[in-house]
């Protein structure tokens, strides 16, 4: 499903596959400039631990949400160093 939502020049990042094996079928043709990344950021066990910490409230990630229509504003504020943490785009 996530590969079908990929837009031109978009990137789908699959986390939690490091240190293990992930067998997938290519989702069909990707849009122009589309990428699928499998970064090596740790093991699945480590990812599970981080998710558990987040759910328990022990891990806090600074994030500000922006509607997709305000993506330019979010990028401008990131470039200007006006945001702590992440900018998260959500559907309008």
N, CA, C and O atoms as a CHARMM CRD file, in Angstrom:
* protein
*
  368
    1    1 UNK  N      0.82100  -1.18500   0.00000 PROA 1      0.00000
    2    1 UNK  CA     0.00000   0.00000   0.00000 PROA 1      0.00000
    3    1 UNK  C      0.87200   1.25800   0.00000 PROA 1      0.00000
    4    1 UNK  O      0.56700   2.21700  -0.71000 PROA 1      0.00000
    5    2 UNK  N      1.95300   1.26600   0.78900 PROA 2      0.00000
    6    2 UNK  CA     2.77700   2.47100   0.86700 PROA 2      0.00000
    7    2 UNK  C      3.46300   2.76600  -0.46200 PROA 2      0.00000
    8    2 UNK  O      3.63700   3.93100  -0.82000 PROA 2      0.00000
    9    3 UNK  N      3.85200   1.73500  -1.19200 PROA 3      0.00000
   10    3 UNK  CA     4.50200   1.97700  -2.48100 PROA 3      0.00000
   11    3 UNK  C      3.51100   2.57200  -3.47500 PROA 3      0.00000
   12    3 UNK  O      3.90300   3.35800  -4.33800 PROA 3      0.00000
   13    4 UNK  N      2.23100   2.21000  -3.36900 PROA 4      0.00000
   14    4 UNK  CA     1.22200   2.77400  -4.27500 PROA 4      0.00000
   15    4 UNK  C      0.98400   4.24800  -3.99100 PROA 4      0.00000
   16    4 UNK  O      0.54900   4.97800  -4.88100 PROA 4      0.00000
   17    5 UNK  N      1.25800   4.70400  -2.77700 PROA 5      0.00000
   18    5 UNK  CA     1.03400   6.11300  -2.44700 PROA 5      0.00000
   19    5 UNK  C      2.24200   6.98300  -2.78500 PROA 5      0.00000
   20    5 UNK  O      2.19100   8.20000  -2.60400 PROA 5      0.00000
   21    6 UNK  N      3.31100   6.39000  -3.26500 PROA 6      0.00000
   22    6 UNK  CA     4.53000   7.12100  -3.60600 PROA 6      0.00000
   23    6 UNK  C      4.28500   8.02800  -4.80300 PROA 6      0.00000
   24    6 UNK  O      3.73600   7.59700  -5.81700 PROA 6      0.00000
   25    7 UNK  N      4.68800   9.26000  -4.68200 PROA 7      0.00000
   26    7 UNK  CA     4.53200  10.24200  -5.75500 PROA 7      0.00000
   27    7 UNK  C      5.85600  10.42700  -6.48800 PROA 7      0.00000
   28    7 UNK  O      6.88700   9.91100  -6.05500 PROA 7      0.00000
   29    8 UNK  N      5.82800  11.15500  -7.58400 PROA 8      0.00000
   30    8 UNK  CA     7.04300  11.45000  -8.34200 PROA 8      0.00000
   31    8 UNK  C      8.05900  12.10800  -7.41800 PROA 8      0.00000
   32    8 UNK  O      7.71200  12.99100  -6.63300 PROA 8      0.00000
   33    9 UNK  N      9.29100  11.68600  -7.50900 PROA 9      0.00000
   34    9 UNK  CA    10.40800  12.18000  -6.69800 PROA 9      0.00000
   35    9 UNK  C     10.22600  11.91800  -5.19900 PROA 9      0.00000
   36    9 UNK  O     10.92200  12.52200  -4.38300 PROA 9      0.00000
   37   10 UNK  N      9.31800  11.04300  -4.83300 PROA 10     0.00000
   38   10 UNK  CA     9.11400  10.69200  -3.42300 PROA 10     0.00000
   39   10 UNK  C     10.03700   9.55800  -3.00200 PROA 10     0.00000
   40   10 UNK  O     10.66100   8.90200  -3.83600 PROA 10     0.00000
   41   11 UNK  N     10.11100   9.34200  -1.69500 PROA 11     0.00000
   42   11 UNK  CA    10.95300   8.26900  -1.16900 PROA 11     0.00000
   43   11 UNK  C     10.19000   7.50200  -0.10300 PROA 11     0.00000
   44   11 UNK  O      9.64000   8.09600   0.82500 PROA 11     0.00000
   45   12 UNK  N     10.15700   6.19700  -0.23500 PROA 12     0.00000
   46   12 UNK  CA     9.56400   5.31300   0.75000 PROA 12     0.00000
   47   12 UNK  C     10.71800   4.71700   1.55100 PROA 12     0.00000
   48   12 UNK  O     11.59200   4.05700   0.99000 PROA 12     0.00000
   49   13 UNK  N     10.72000   4.94900   2.86100 PROA 13     0.00000
   50   13 UNK  CA    11.79100   4.46400   3.71900 PROA 13     0.00000
   51   13 UNK  C     11.22800   3.37100   4.61700 PROA 13     0.00000
   52   13 UNK  O     10.29700   3.61100   5.38700 PROA 13     0.00000
   53   14 UNK  N     11.78500   2.18100   4.52100 PROA 14     0.00000
   54   14 UNK  CA    11.36000   1.04500   5.33400 PROA 14     0.00000
   55   14 UNK  C     12.36800   0.90500   6.46300 PROA 14     0.00000
   56   14 UNK  O     13.53500   0.59600   6.22400 PROA 14     0.00000
   57   15 UNK  N     11.91700   1.13300   7.70300 PROA 15     0.00000
   58   15 UNK  CA    12.82100   1.05300   8.85100 PROA 15     0.00000
   59   15 UNK  C     12.61100  -0.26400   9.58200 PROA 15     0.00000
   60   15 UNK  O     11.56100  -0.89800   9.47200 PROA 15     0.00000
   61   16 UNK  N     13.63300  -0.65700  10.32900 PROA 16     0.00000
   62   16 UNK  CA    13.54500  -1.86800  11.13300 PROA 16     0.00000
   63   16 UNK  C     14.01300  -3.12500  10.42400 PROA 16     0.00000
   64   16 UNK  O     13.85600  -4.22200  10.96000 PROA 16     0.00000
   65   17 UNK  N     14.58100  -3.00000   9.23900 PROA 17     0.00000
   66   17 UNK  CA    15.03500  -4.18500   8.51300 PROA 17     0.00000
   67   17 UNK  C     16.51900  -4.45700   8.72800 PROA 17     0.00000
   68   17 UNK  O     17.02000  -5.49800   8.30200 PROA 17     0.00000
   69   18 UNK  N     17.22900  -3.54100   9.38200 PROA 18     0.00000
   70   18 UNK  CA    18.66700  -3.70100   9.58300 PROA 18     0.00000
   71   18 UNK  C     18.99300  -4.91000  10.42900 PROA 18     0.00000
   72   18 UNK  O     18.30600  -5.20500  11.40700 PROA 18     0.00000
   73   19 UNK  N     20.03900  -5.60400  10.04800 PROA 19     0.00000
   74   19 UNK  CA    20.47600  -6.75700  10.80900 PROA 19     0.00000
   75   19 UNK  C     19.66400  -8.00600  10.54200 PROA 19     0.00000
   76   19 UNK  O     19.92100  -9.05600  11.13000 PROA 19     0.00000
   77   20 UNK  N     18.69000  -7.89900   9.66300 PROA 20     0.00000
   78   20 UNK  CA    17.84700  -9.04600   9.36100 PROA 20     0.00000
   79   20 UNK  C     17.71800  -9.21700   7.87200 PROA 20     0.00000
   80   20 UNK  O     18.56200  -8.76600   7.09800 PROA 20     0.00000
   81   21 UNK  N     16.65800  -9.86900   7.48500 PROA 21     0.00000
   82   21 UNK  CA    16.42700 -10.12500   6.07400 PROA 21     0.00000
   83   21 UNK  C     15.01000  -9.68600   5.73600 PROA 21     0.00000
   84   21 UNK  O     14.08300  -9.94100   6.50300 PROA 21     0.00000
   85   22 UNK  N     14.83900  -9.04400   4.62600 PROA 22     0.00000
   86   22 UNK  CA    13.52900  -8.58000   4.20800 PROA 22     0.00000
   87   22 UNK  C     13.33000  -8.98000   2.75700 PROA 22     0.00000
   88   22 UNK  O     14.03700  -8.50300   1.86900 PROA 22     0.00000
   89   23 UNK  N     12.37000  -9.85400   2.52300 PROA 23     0.00000
   90   23 UNK  CA    12.05700 -10.27800   1.16100 PROA 23     0.00000
   91   23 UNK  C     10.78300  -9.57700   0.72300 PROA 23     0.00000
   92   23 UNK  O      9.73900  -9.71200   1.36200 PROA 23     0.00000
   93   24 UNK  N     10.87200  -8.83900  -0.35400 PROA 24     0.00000
   94   24 UNK  CA     9.70400  -8.12800  -0.86900 PROA 24     0.00000
   95   24 UNK  C      9.63900  -8.28500  -2.38100 PROA 24     0.00000
   96   24 UNK  O     10.64800  -8.50900  -3.04900 PROA 24     0.00000
   97   25 UNK  N      8.43700  -8.16300  -2.89400 PROA 25     0.00000
   98   25 UNK  CA     8.26400  -8.13100  -4.33500 PROA 25     0.00000
   99   25 UNK  C      8.23900  -6.68800  -4.77300 PROA 25     0.00000
  100   25 UNK  O      7.63500  -5.84500  -4.11000 PROA 25     0.00000
  101   26 UNK  N      8.87700  -6.39600  -5.86700 PROA 26     0.00000
  102   26 UNK  CA     8.84300  -5.02700  -6.39500 PROA 26     0.00000
  103   26 UNK  C      7.38600  -4.65600  -6.62200 PROA 26     0.00000
  104   26 UNK  O      6.63500  -5.42100  -7.22700 PROA 26     0.00000
  105   27 UNK  N      6.98100  -3.47800  -6.13600 PROA 27     0.00000
  106   27 UNK  CA     5.57400  -3.09200  -6.20400 PROA 27     0.00000
  107   27 UNK  C      5.09100  -2.66800  -7.58400 PROA 27     0.00000
  108   27 UNK  O      4.02700  -2.05900  -7.69500 PROA 27     0.00000
  109   28 UNK  N      5.82900  -2.96700  -8.62200 PROA 28     0.00000
  110   28 UNK  CA     5.47200  -2.49800  -9.95100 PROA 28     0.00000
  111   28 UNK  C      6.32600  -1.30000 -10.29900 PROA 28     0.00000
  112   28 UNK  O      7.26400  -0.96800  -9.57500 PROA 28     0.00000
  113   29 UNK  N      6.00700  -0.64900 -11.40300 PROA 29     0.00000
  114   29 UNK  CA     6.81700   0.51200 -11.78500 PROA 29     0.00000
  115   29 UNK  C      6.68300   1.63500 -10.76000 PROA 29     0.00000
  116   29 UNK  O      5.58600   1.94000 -10.29100 PROA 29     0.00000
  117   30 UNK  N      7.80200   2.23300 -10.42600 PROA 30     0.00000
  118   30 UNK  CA     7.79500   3.36100  -9.49900 PROA 30     0.00000
  119   30 UNK  C      7.59400   4.64600 -10.28500 PROA 30     0.00000
  120   30 UNK  O      7.97600   4.72600 -11.45300 PROA 30     0.00000
  121   31 UNK  N      6.99600   5.65500  -9.65400 PROA 31     0.00000
  122   31 UNK  CA     6.86300   6.93900 -10.34300 PROA 31     0.00000
  123   31 UNK  C      8.23600   7.53300 -10.64300 PROA 31     0.00000
  124   31 UNK  O      9.22500   7.15500 -10.01500 PROA 31     0.00000
  125   32 UNK  N      8.30100   8.44500 -11.58300 PROA 32     0.00000
  126   32 UNK  CA     9.56600   9.06200 -11.97200 PROA 32     0.00000
  127   32 UNK  C     10.27900   9.62100 -10.74500 PROA 32     0.00000
  128   32 UNK  O      9.69700  10.39500  -9.98400 PROA 32     0.00000
  129   33 UNK  N     11.53400   9.23200 -10.55500 PROA 33     0.00000
  130   33 UNK  CA    12.33100   9.71900  -9.43900 PROA 33     0.00000
  131   33 UNK  C     12.01700   9.05300  -8.11600 PROA 33     0.00000
  132   33 UNK  O     12.62100   9.40700  -7.10300 PROA 33     0.00000
  133   34 UNK  N     11.09100   8.09500  -8.08400 PROA 34     0.00000
  134   34 UNK  CA    10.70800   7.42900  -6.84300 PROA 34     0.00000
  135   34 UNK  C     11.79700   6.49600  -6.33300 PROA 34     0.00000
  136   34 UNK  O     12.45800   5.81900  -7.12000 PROA 34     0.00000
  137   35 UNK  N     11.98500   6.45900  -5.01400 PROA 35     0.00000
  138   35 UNK  CA    13.00600   5.61600  -4.39900 PROA 35     0.00000
  139   35 UNK  C     12.40100   4.77000  -3.28100 PROA 35     0.00000
  140   35 UNK  O     11.46100   5.19700  -2.60900 PROA 35     0.00000
  141   36 UNK  N     12.93900   3.58600  -3.09000 PROA 36     0.00000
  142   36 UNK  CA    12.62700   2.76700  -1.92200 PROA 36     0.00000
  143   36 UNK  C     13.94400   2.54000  -1.20500 PROA 36     0.00000
  144   36 UNK  O     14.88800   2.01700  -1.79800 PROA 36     0.00000
  145   37 UNK  N     14.02400   2.92800   0.07400 PROA 37     0.00000
  146   37 UNK  CA    15.25600   2.82400   0.84900 PROA 37     0.00000
  147   37 UNK  C     15.07200   1.84800   1.99900 PROA 37     0.00000
  148   37 UNK  O     14.01600   1.80100   2.62900 PROA 37     0.00000
  149   38 UNK  N     16.10600   1.07700   2.26200 PROA 38     0.00000
  150   38 UNK  CA    16.13900   0.17000   3.40600 PROA 38     0.00000
  151   38 UNK  C     17.38300   0.50900   4.22400 PROA 38     0.00000
  152   38 UNK  O     18.37900  -0.21200   4.16300 PROA 38     0.00000
  153   39 UNK  N     17.33300   1.60300   4.98900 PROA 39     0.00000
  154   39 UNK  CA    18.52200   2.02400   5.72500 PROA 39     0.00000
  155   39 UNK  C     18.86700   1.04700   6.83800 PROA 39     0.00000
  156   39 UNK  O     17.98900   0.38000   7.38600 PROA 39     0.00000
  157   40 UNK  N     20.13200   0.96900   7.16100 PROA 40     0.00000
  158   40 UNK  CA    20.59300   0.09300   8.23200 PROA 40     0.00000
  159   40 UNK  C     20.69900   0.91700   9.50000 PROA 40     0.00000
  160   40 UNK  O     21.76800   1.43200   9.82900 PROA 40     0.00000
  161   41 UNK  N     19.58200   1.04200  10.21600 PROA 41     0.00000
  162   41 UNK  CA    19.52900   1.86400  11.42800 PROA 41     0.00000
  163   41 UNK  C     19.42000   1.03900  12.68100 PROA 41     0.00000
  164   41 UNK  O     19.11900   1.59000  13.74000 PROA 41     0.00000
  165   42 UNK  N     19.64500  -0.22400  12.61600 PROA 42     0.00000
  166   42 UNK  CA    19.51500  -1.07200  13.79200 PROA 42     0.00000
  167   42 UNK  C     18.69400  -2.30000  13.47700 PROA 42     0.00000
  168   42 UNK  O     18.20700  -2.47900  12.36000 PROA 42     0.00000
  169   43 UNK  N     18.55200  -3.13700  14.47700 PROA 43     0.00000
  170   43 UNK  CA    17.83700  -4.39500  14.29900 PROA 43     0.00000
  171   43 UNK  C     16.34100  -4.20500  14.54700 PROA 43     0.00000
  172   43 UNK  O     15.91000  -3.17300  15.06200 PROA 43     0.00000
  173   44 UNK  N     15.57000  -5.20200  14.17800 PROA 44     0.00000
  174   44 UNK  CA    14.12600  -5.14700  14.44500 PROA 44     0.00000
  175   44 UNK  C     13.87100  -5.10300  15.94600 PROA 44     0.00000
  176   44 UNK  O     12.95300  -4.42100  16.40100 PROA 44     0.00000
  177   45 UNK  N     14.66200  -5.81400  16.69800 PROA 45     0.00000
  178   45 UNK  CA    14.51000  -5.79900  18.15600 PROA 45     0.00000
  179   45 UNK  C     14.71300  -4.37800  18.70000 PROA 45     0.00000
  180   45 UNK  O     13.95700  -3.92300  19.55800 PROA 45     0.00000
  181   46 UNK  N     15.73600  -3.68600  18.19500 PROA 46     0.00000
  182   46 UNK  CA    15.97600  -2.30100  18.62800 PROA 46     0.00000
  183   46 UNK  C     14.81200  -1.39000  18.23800 PROA 46     0.00000
  184   46 UNK  O     14.41400  -0.52100  19.01300 PROA 46     0.00000
  185   47 UNK  N     14.27100  -1.58900  17.04700 PROA 47     0.00000
  186   47 UNK  CA    13.12700  -0.80200  16.61000 PROA 47     0.00000
  187   47 UNK  C     11.93300  -1.05800  17.52600 PROA 47     0.00000
  188   47 UNK  O     11.23500  -0.12000  17.91200 PROA 47     0.00000
  189   48 UNK  N     11.69500  -2.31700  17.87500 PROA 48     0.00000
  190   48 UNK  CA    10.59700  -2.65800  18.78000 PROA 48     0.00000
  191   48 UNK  C     10.78200  -1.98700  20.13100 PROA 48     0.00000
  192   48 UNK  O      9.81700  -1.50400  20.72300 PROA 48     0.00000
  193   49 UNK  N     12.02000  -1.95200  20.62300 PROA 49     0.00000
  194   49 UNK  CA    12.30500  -1.29600  21.90300 PROA 49     0.00000
  195   49 UNK  C     12.02200   0.20500  21.82300 PROA 49     0.00000
  196   49 UNK  O     11.45300   0.77900  22.75200 PROA 49     0.00000
  197   50 UNK  N     12.41200   0.83400  20.73100 PROA 50     0.00000
  198   50 UNK  CA    12.17800   2.27100  20.56200 PROA 50     0.00000
  199   50 UNK  C     10.67700   2.55300  20.49200 PROA 50     0.00000
  200   50 UNK  O     10.19800   3.51200  21.09900 PROA 50     0.00000
  201   51 UNK  N      9.93400   1.72600  19.75900 PROA 51     0.00000
  202   51 UNK  CA     8.48300   1.90900  19.66300 PROA 51     0.00000
  203   51 UNK  C      7.84400   1.75400  21.03800 PROA 51     0.00000
  204   51 UNK  O      6.95200   2.52500  21.39400 PROA 51     0.00000
  205   52 UNK  N      8.28800   0.76900  21.81400 PROA 52     0.00000
  206   52 UNK  CA     7.76600   0.56900  23.17200 PROA 52     0.00000
  207   52 UNK  C      8.04900   1.77900  24.05600 PROA 52     0.00000
  208   52 UNK  O      7.18600   2.21300  24.81900 PROA 52     0.00000
  209   53 UNK  N      9.25600   2.31800  23.95100 PROA 53     0.00000
  210   53 UNK  CA     9.59800   3.52100  24.72200 PROA 53     0.00000
  211   53 UNK  C      8.68600   4.69500  24.33400 PROA 53     0.00000
  212   53 UNK  O      8.21300   5.43600  25.19600 PROA 53     0.00000
  213   54 UNK  N      8.45400   4.84700  23.04700 PROA 54     0.00000
  214   54 UNK  CA     7.58700   5.91800  22.58100 PROA 54     0.00000
  215   54 UNK  C      6.16500   5.76400  23.08100 PROA 54     0.00000
  216   54 UNK  O      5.54700   6.73600  23.51600 PROA 54     0.00000
  217   55 UNK  N      5.64300   4.54800  23.02100 PROA 55     0.00000
  218   55 UNK  CA     4.27300   4.30400  23.48200 PROA 55     0.00000
  219   55 UNK  C      4.13100   4.50700  24.98100 PROA 55     0.00000
  220   55 UNK  O      3.07100   4.92000  25.45100 PROA 55     0.00000
  221   56 UNK  N      5.17900   4.22300  25.73400 PROA 56     0.00000
  222   56 UNK  CA     5.11000   4.36300  27.19200 PROA 56     0.00000
  223   56 UNK  C      5.25800   5.82200  27.63500 PROA 56     0.00000
  224   56 UNK  O      4.99300   6.15400  28.79000 PROA 56     0.00000
  225   57 UNK  N      5.68000   6.68400  26.71500 PROA 57     0.00000
  226   57 UNK  CA     5.88600   8.08300  27.05800 PROA 57     0.00000
  227   57 UNK  C      7.30200   8.39200  27.52000 PROA 57     0.00000
  228   57 UNK  O      7.61700   9.54300  27.82500 PROA 57     0.00000
  229   58 UNK  N      8.15600   7.37700  27.57500 PROA 58     0.00000
  230   58 UNK  CA     9.53400   7.57200  28.03400 PROA 58     0.00000
  231   58 UNK  C     10.40800   8.24200  26.98200 PROA 58     0.00000
  232   58 UNK  O     11.46400   8.78300  27.31000 PROA 58     0.00000
  233   59 UNK  N      9.98700   8.21300  25.74200 PROA 59     0.00000
  234   59 UNK  CA    10.74800   8.81300  24.64300 PROA 59     0.00000
  235   59 UNK  C      9.87800   9.89300  24.02500 PROA 59     0.00000
  236   59 UNK  O      8.73900   9.63700  23.63500 PROA 59     0.00000
  237   60 UNK  N     10.40700  11.07500  23.93900 PROA 60     0.00000
  238   60 UNK  CA     9.64500  12.18400  23.37800 PROA 60     0.00000
  239   60 UNK  C     10.36200  12.72300  22.14700 PROA 60     0.00000
  240   60 UNK  O     11.54300  13.06500  22.19800 PROA 60     0.00000
  241   61 UNK  N      9.64800  12.79100  21.07000 PROA 61     0.00000
  242   61 UNK  CA    10.18700  13.32900  19.82400 PROA 61     0.00000
  243   61 UNK  C      9.45400  14.62800  19.53000 PROA 61     0.00000
  244   61 UNK  O      8.22900  14.65300  19.41100 PROA 61     0.00000
  245   62 UNK  N     10.21300  15.69600  19.41500 PROA 62     0.00000
  246   62 UNK  CA     9.62000  16.98800  19.07300 PROA 62     0.00000
  247   62 UNK  C      9.15300  16.94000  17.62300 PROA 62     0.00000
  248   62 UNK  O      9.91500  16.57700  16.72800 PROA 62     0.00000
  249   63 UNK  N      7.90000  17.30800  17.40100 PROA 63     0.00000
  250   63 UNK  CA     7.36400  17.33000  16.04500 PROA 63     0.00000
  251   63 UNK  C      6.26400  18.37800  15.95400 PROA 63     0.00000
  252   63 UNK  O      5.46800  18.55200  16.87700 PROA 63     0.00000
  253   64 UNK  N      6.23900  19.06300  14.83500 PROA 64     0.00000
  254   64 UNK  CA     5.16100  20.00600  14.56100 PROA 64     0.00000
  255   64 UNK  C      4.45800  19.53500  13.30100 PROA 64     0.00000
  256   64 UNK  O      5.10100  19.23400  12.29500 PROA 64     0.00000
  257   65 UNK  N      3.14400  19.47300  13.36000 PROA 65     0.00000
  258   65 UNK  CA     2.35700  19.00400  12.21500 PROA 65     0.00000
  259   65 UNK  C      1.93700  20.17500  11.32700 PROA 65     0.00000
  260   65 UNK  O      1.60300  21.26100  11.80100 PROA 65     0.00000
  261   66 UNK  N      1.96800  19.91100  10.02600 PROA 66     0.00000
  262   66 UNK  CA     1.54500  20.88500   9.02900 PROA 66     0.00000
  263   66 UNK  C      0.61400  20.19500   8.04800 PROA 66     0.00000
  264   66 UNK  O      0.85100  19.04200   7.68700 PROA 66     0.00000
  265   67 UNK  N     -0.45200  20.88100   7.60200 PROA 67     0.00000
  266   67 UNK  CA    -1.25000  20.29200   6.52400 PROA 67     0.00000
  267   67 UNK  C     -0.39800  20.23000   5.25700 PROA 67     0.00000
  268   67 UNK  O      0.49900  21.04900   5.05800 PROA 67     0.00000
  269   68 UNK  N     -0.68600  19.26400   4.42000 PROA 68     0.00000
  270   68 UNK  CA     0.09800  19.08600   3.19300 PROA 68     0.00000
  271   68 UNK  C      0.14200  20.36100   2.36700 PROA 68     0.00000
  272   68 UNK  O      1.14400  20.64100   1.70800 PROA 68     0.00000
  273   69 UNK  N     -0.93600  21.13600   2.39700 PROA 69     0.00000
  274   69 UNK  CA    -0.96300  22.38700   1.62600 PROA 69     0.00000
  275   69 UNK  C      0.02500  23.41800   2.16300 PROA 69     0.00000
  276   69 UNK  O      0.31300  24.40100   1.47900 PROA 69     0.00000
  277   70 UNK  N      0.55100  23.21800   3.37300 PROA 70     0.00000
  278   70 UNK  CA     1.52700  24.14600   3.96700 PROA 70     0.00000
  279   70 UNK  C      2.94900  23.57300   3.93100 PROA 70     0.00000
  280   70 UNK  O      3.80600  23.97600   4.71800 PROA 70     0.00000
  281   71 UNK  N      3.18900  22.64200   3.02100 PROA 71     0.00000
  282   71 UNK  CA     4.51400  22.01400   2.92800 PROA 71     0.00000
  283   71 UNK  C      5.61700  23.03700   2.68800 PROA 71     0.00000
  284   71 UNK  O      6.70700  22.90700   3.24400 PROA 71     0.00000
  285   72 UNK  N      5.35000  24.05300   1.86700 PROA 72     0.00000
  286   72 UNK  CA     6.36800  25.08000   1.60400 PROA 72     0.00000
  287   72 UNK  C      6.72100  25.84600   2.87700 PROA 72     0.00000
  288   72 UNK  O      7.88600  26.16900   3.11000 PROA 72     0.00000
  289   73 UNK  N      5.71200  26.13400   3.69900 PROA 73     0.00000
  290   73 UNK  CA     5.95700  26.82100   4.96700 PROA 73     0.00000
  291   73 UNK  C      6.80200  25.94400   5.90100 PROA 73     0.00000
  292   73 UNK  O      7.73700  26.42400   6.54300 PROA 73     0.00000
  293   74 UNK  N      6.46100  24.66600   5.96300 PROA 74     0.00000
  294   74 UNK  CA     7.21500  23.74300   6.82400 PROA 74     0.00000
  295   74 UNK  C      8.67900  23.69300   6.40000 PROA 74     0.00000
  296   74 UNK  O      9.57400  23.74800   7.24300 PROA 74     0.00000
  297   75 UNK  N      8.92100  23.59000   5.09600 PROA 75     0.00000
  298   75 UNK  CA    10.29500  23.53200   4.58700 PROA 75     0.00000
  299   75 UNK  C     11.04100  24.83200   4.87000 PROA 75     0.00000
  300   75 UNK  O     12.21100  24.80900   5.25300 PROA 75     0.00000
  301   76 UNK  N     10.37500  25.95100   4.68400 PROA 76     0.00000
  302   76 UNK  CA    11.00700  27.24900   4.94700 PROA 76     0.00000
  303   76 UNK  C     11.38900  27.37400   6.42100 PROA 76     0.00000
  304   76 UNK  O     12.47300  27.86100   6.74200 PROA 76     0.00000
  305   77 UNK  N     10.51200  26.93900   7.31000 PROA 77     0.00000
  306   77 UNK  CA    10.80100  27.02300   8.74600 PROA 77     0.00000
  307   77 UNK  C     11.92500  26.07100   9.14400 PROA 77     0.00000
  308   77 UNK  O     12.73300  26.39200  10.01600 PROA 77     0.00000
  309   78 UNK  N     11.97900  24.89800   8.50500 PROA 78     0.00000
  310   78 UNK  CA    13.08700  23.96800   8.77000 PROA 78     0.00000
  311   78 UNK  C     14.41200  24.58000   8.32600 PROA 78     0.00000
  312   78 UNK  O     15.39700  24.55900   9.06500 PROA 78     0.00000
  313   79 UNK  N     14.42500  25.12000   7.11800 PROA 79     0.00000
  314   79 UNK  CA    15.66100  25.72000   6.58800 PROA 79     0.00000
  315   79 UNK  C     16.12600  26.90400   7.42300 PROA 79     0.00000
  316   79 UNK  O     17.32500  27.15900   7.53800 PROA 79     0.00000
  317   80 UNK  N     15.16600  27.63200   8.00800 PROA 80     0.00000
  318   80 UNK  CA    15.50300  28.80700   8.82200 PROA 80     0.00000
  319   80 UNK  C     15.85500  28.42100  10.25900 PROA 80     0.00000
  320   80 UNK  O     16.19200  29.28300  11.07000 PROA 80     0.00000
  321   81 UNK  N     15.77700  27.14100  10.56900 PROA 81     0.00000
  322   81 UNK  CA    16.09600  26.69100  11.92500 PROA 81     0.00000
  323   81 UNK  C     15.05000  27.08500  12.95700 PROA 81     0.00000
  324   81 UNK  O     15.36400  27.24400  14.13600 PROA 81     0.00000
  325   82 UNK  N     13.81800  27.24100  12.51700 PROA 82     0.00000
  326   82 UNK  CA    12.75900  27.68600  13.41400 PROA 82     0.00000
  327   82 UNK  C     11.95000  26.55500  14.02800 PROA 82     0.00000
  328   82 UNK  O     11.00000  26.81200  14.76800 PROA 82     0.00000
  329   83 UNK  N     12.30600  25.30900  13.73800 PROA 83     0.00000
  330   83 UNK  CA    11.58300  24.16800  14.29000 PROA 83     0.00000
  331   83 UNK  C     12.50300  23.30500  15.12900 PROA 83     0.00000
  332   83 UNK  O     13.68000  23.14100  14.80500 PROA 83     0.00000
  333   84 UNK  N     11.97400  22.75700  16.19800 PROA 84     0.00000
  334   84 UNK  CA    12.70300  21.74700  16.97400 PROA 84     0.00000
  335   84 UNK  C     12.21500  20.39200  16.47600 PROA 84     0.00000
  336   84 UNK  O     11.01300  20.18900  16.30700 PROA 84     0.00000
  337   85 UNK  N     13.11500  19.48900  16.24600 PROA 85     0.00000
  338   85 UNK  CA    12.69900  18.14400  15.84700 PROA 85     0.00000
  339   85 UNK  C     12.26600  18.06500  14.40800 PROA 85     0.00000
  340   85 UNK  O     12.96600  18.52500  13.50600 PROA 85     0.00000
  341   86 UNK  N     11.10100  17.47600  14.20000 PROA 86     0.00000
  342   86 UNK  CA    10.62800  17.15800  12.85400 PROA 86     0.00000
  343   86 UNK  C      9.43000  17.97900  12.44800 PROA 86     0.00000
  344   86 UNK  O      8.67300  18.47100  13.28500 PROA 86     0.00000
  345   87 UNK  N      9.27300  18.11700  11.15100 PROA 87     0.00000
  346   87 UNK  CA     8.04200  18.66500  10.57000 PROA 87     0.00000
  347   87 UNK  C      7.30000  17.48100   9.96000 PROA 87     0.00000
  348   87 UNK  O      7.85500  16.75800   9.13200 PROA 87     0.00000
  349   88 UNK  N      6.05700  17.28200  10.36100 PROA 88     0.00000
  350   88 UNK  CA     5.26000  16.15600   9.86400 PROA 88     0.00000
  351   88 UNK  C      4.13700  16.70300   9.00500 PROA 88     0.00000
  352   88 UNK  O      3.34400  17.53100   9.45400 PROA 88     0.00000
  353   89 UNK  N      4.07400  16.23600   7.77200 PROA 89     0.00000
  354   89 UNK  CA     3.00800  16.66300   6.86000 PROA 89     0.00000
  355   89 UNK  C      1.85200  15.68500   6.96900 PROA 89     0.00000
  356   89 UNK  O      2.04300  14.47000   6.92000 PROA 89     0.00000
  357   90 UNK  N      0.64700  16.23100   7.11900 PROA 90     0.00000
  358   90 UNK  CA    -0.56400  15.39400   7.21700 PROA 90     0.00000
  359   90 UNK  C     -1.55400  15.84100   6.14400 PROA 90     0.00000
  360   90 UNK  O     -1.53200  16.99900   5.72600 PROA 90     0.00000
  361   91 UNK  N     -2.41800  14.93600   5.69700 PROA 91     0.00000
  362   91 UNK  CA    -3.38400  15.32000   4.66100 PROA 91     0.00000
  363   91 UNK  C     -4.25900  16.48200   5.11300 PROA 91     0.00000
  364   91 UNK  O     -4.58300  16.60300   6.29500 PROA 91     0.00000
  365   92 UNK  N     -4.63500  17.33300   4.16800 PROA 92     0.00000
  366   92 UNK  CA    -5.53800  18.46500   4.46900 PROA 92     0.00000
  367   92 UNK  C     -6.90400  17.93800   4.86300 PROA 92     0.00000
  368   92 UNK  O     -7.80800  18.72200   5.15500 PROA 92     0.00000
